[in-house]
């Protein structure tokens, strides 16, 4: 699949605070876990600071005040990755 940063996997999409958010990873080595946002659901941009080397981001959960992203590291040992985002303010 062609993602906003090249060939990769778009694993999950949801809406948080009215903004479409997607997670996935690139095929290129090392794989990078990436979080994207869109204002219109058509054009997507990676969120600055949300690219993780040697990771796959696979799912996300939202509430009013939290965005939780989960995945795994893809190095020699597979370790869980959990990111928690809060809106500014």
C-alpha positions as a Markdown table, in Angstrom:
| # | Residue | x | y | z |
|---|---|---|---|---|
| 1 | Unk | 0.0 | 0.0 | 0.0 |
| 2 | Unk | 1.2 | 3.5 | -0.7 |
| 3 | Unk | 1.2 | 5.5 | 2.5 |
| 4 | Unk | 2.0 | 9.2 | 2.9 |
| 5 | Unk | 5.7 | 8.3 | 3.5 |
| 6 | Unk | 6.1 | 5.6 | 0.9 |
| 7 | Unk | 5.3 | 1.9 | 0.8 |
| 8 | Unk | 4.0 | 0.5 | 4.0 |
| 9 | Unk | 1.0 | -0.6 | 6.1 |
| 10 | Unk | -1.8 | 1.6 | 7.3 |
| 11 | Unk | -2.9 | -0.4 | 10.3 |
| 12 | Unk | -5.7 | 1.6 | 12.1 |
| 13 | Unk | -7.7 | 4.8 | 11.7 |
| 14 | Unk | -9.9 | 6.7 | 14.1 |
| 15 | Unk | -11.0 | 10.2 | 14.9 |
| 16 | Unk | -9.8 | 12.1 | 17.9 |
| 17 | Unk | -11.2 | 15.6 | 18.8 |
| 18 | Unk | -12.6 | 15.8 | 15.2 |
| 19 | Unk | -9.3 | 15.0 | 13.5 |
| 20 | Unk | -8.7 | 11.7 | 11.6 |
| 21 | Unk | -5.6 | 9.9 | 13.0 |
| 22 | Unk | -3.9 | 6.9 | 11.5 |
| 23 | Unk | -1.1 | 4.6 | 12.5 |
| 24 | Unk | 1.1 | 2.1 | 10.7 |
| 25 | Unk | 4.6 | 1.5 | 9.5 |
| 26 | Unk | 6.9 | 1.6 | 6.5 |
| 27 | Unk | 8.3 | -1.4 | 4.6 |
| 28 | Unk | 11.7 | 0.1 | 4.2 |
| 29 | Unk | 14.4 | -1.0 | 6.7 |
| 30 | Unk | 14.5 | -0.1 | 9.4 |
| 31 | Unk | 10.8 | -0.1 | 9.6 |
| 32 | Unk | 9.4 | 3.1 | 11.1 |
| 33 | Unk | 6.2 | 3.3 | 13.1 |
| 34 | Unk | 4.3 | 6.4 | 12.0 |
| 35 | Unk | 1.3 | 8.5 | 13.1 |
| 36 | Unk | -0.5 | 10.5 | 10.5 |
| 37 | Unk | -3.2 | 13.2 | 10.8 |
| 38 | Unk | -5.6 | 14.6 | 8.2 |
| 39 | Unk | -7.8 | 17.7 | 8.1 |
| 40 | Unk | -10.0 | 16.3 | 5.3 |
| 41 | Unk | -9.5 | 12.5 | 5.4 |
| 42 | Unk | -7.8 | 12.6 | 1.9 |
| 43 | Unk | -4.5 | 14.4 | 2.5 |
| 44 | Unk | -2.4 | 13.0 | 5.3 |
| 45 | Unk | 0.8 | 14.3 | 7.1 |
| 46 | Unk | 3.0 | 12.5 | 9.6 |
| 47 | Unk | 2.9 | 14.1 | 13.0 |
| 48 | Unk | 6.2 | 15.7 | 13.9 |
| 49 | Unk | 8.1 | 13.7 | 16.5 |
| 50 | Unk | 5.8 | 10.6 | 16.0 |
| 51 | Unk | 8.1 | 8.4 | 13.8 |
| 52 | Unk | 9.7 | 5.5 | 15.7 |
| 53 | Unk | 12.6 | 3.7 | 14.2 |
| 54 | Unk | 12.4 | -0.1 | 14.2 |
| 55 | Unk | 8.7 | -0.1 | 15.2 |
| 56 | Unk | 5.3 | -1.1 | 14.0 |
| 57 | Unk | 2.4 | 0.9 | 15.3 |
| 58 | Unk | -0.7 | -1.3 | 15.1 |
| 59 | Unk | -3.7 | 0.2 | 16.9 |
| 60 | Unk | -5.0 | 3.2 | 18.7 |
| 61 | Unk | -7.7 | 4.0 | 21.3 |
| 62 | Unk | -9.2 | 7.4 | 22.1 |
| 63 | Unk | -11.1 | 9.1 | 24.8 |
| 64 | Unk | -12.0 | 12.8 | 25.3 |
| 65 | Unk | -8.6 | 13.6 | 26.8 |
| 66 | Unk | -6.2 | 10.8 | 25.7 |
| 67 | Unk | -4.9 | 9.2 | 22.5 |
| 68 | Unk | -3.2 | 5.8 | 23.2 |
| 69 | Unk | -1.2 | 4.2 | 20.4 |
| 70 | Unk | 0.2 | 0.6 | 20.7 |
| 71 | Unk | 2.6 | -1.5 | 18.7 |
| 72 | Unk | 5.9 | -3.4 | 18.9 |
| 73 | Unk | 9.6 | -2.7 | 18.4 |
| 74 | Unk | 11.0 | -4.8 | 15.5 |
| 75 | Unk | 14.6 | -5.3 | 16.7 |
| 76 | Unk | 16.2 | -8.5 | 17.9 |
| 77 | Unk | 13.8 | -8.7 | 20.8 |
| 78 | Unk | 10.1 | -7.8 | 20.3 |
| 79 | Unk | 9.1 | -5.3 | 22.9 |
| 80 | Unk | 5.7 | -3.5 | 23.3 |
| 81 | Unk | 5.4 | 0.2 | 22.4 |
| 82 | Unk | 2.8 | 2.3 | 24.1 |
| 83 | Unk | 2.4 | 6.1 | 23.4 |
| 84 | Unk | 0.0 | 8.3 | 25.2 |
| 85 | Unk | -1.0 | 11.7 | 23.8 |
| 86 | Unk | -2.9 | 14.5 | 25.5 |
| 87 | Unk | -4.2 | 17.7 | 23.8 |
| 88 | Unk | -2.2 | 20.9 | 24.5 |
| 89 | Unk | -3.6 | 23.2 | 27.1 |
